[in-house]
């Protein structure tokens, strides 16, 4: 599972299986293969890599996959902040999710933490508690919001076969309501 | 028919056409409150919204499009009951006056979407929850809620509310378990939200009241404080 690459040795057997665990800061070899962390694996520490990753086990600490895709499988239990290009959650995540492309929570997924991503997909039945930030900076002027509605916001769509008929009629520019003044 | 709380801006919509459905038990309802809420949020600077209903991606997107920072929490399906280490937060006693069911700082949100959550709270729980709402809503902020107006209390499934457009919301029953929906009269709502004033209210054809409650500013709240019974 762990290959030896030039200059980047990864000691096999560093991660105990079953109920034991080992603290480790490991880098995954850049083979381009899809790597899967199995259900019985428990990693405590910082997990970084340069390829796509699927986690079915437990991870505590931090997960960072720059420019790659991370999938938390149905049996995955994560207690960490997660950084990746896209993050798909079908298991449980307790931590913040930062994606440069997309965060997706399926109908079996659970996320307690904040999402920072230009695009989010939350299926009906998903459980989520946290805030959503679709801008890298929180201070967005009203003029910038108007522009971002046309060139950044992506339509939401469900993961599974469900009816979601969000007709994204943008609200009209607010009309001045004399009754609202002074509130 | 309506007490002082409903003197301003009350519209009665009775006898409107039945709404079409998009799925099993789903109904699309016209919302008169949603466009008003959207206008208020569009005019605010860096508005923050808290959605306490069933998490719907499209709903979050709707408010994000308005420039809001959105926080979501499904009170009927709290994640704390699923994730390990959070089980102690389940089963909060809302009757305790100091109970803070909502873990947010005071004056955090410009708007809170409660949907029909009050239907599932008994009187004591409802009062505690409304106090918590008053704490986390900014002065001038809005609480949007549905209150059933059926004459008799009944057991119904909880609902998922999906925003379909500027003034359309889909109401979909969730699951098969049925919970008792409590009926609160106008005076009950007025007492629960004594720090608020009614910004907008409408009775819908399905018997629910769609209400926008605006938190009074501190000066307004003290000026409108109830007089002692002896002075009345």
Interface residues (C-beta under 8 A of the other chain):
Chain A: X77 X92 X94 X110 X111 X112 X120 X121 X122 X123 X124 X126 X127 X128 X129 X130 X131 X132 X133 X134 X138 X139 X140 X142 X145 X149 X153 X155 X156 X158 X163 X164 X165 X166 X167 X168 X169 X170 X171 X172 X173 X174 X175 X177 X180 X183
Chain B: X22 X23 X26 X35 X38 X39 X40 X42 X43 X45 X46 X54 X55 X56 X57 X58 X60 X61 X62 X64 X65 X66 X67 X69 X70 X71 X72 X73 X74 X77 X78 X79 X80 X82 X83 X84 X85 X86 X140 X160 X162 X163 X164 X165 X166 X168 X170 X214 X217
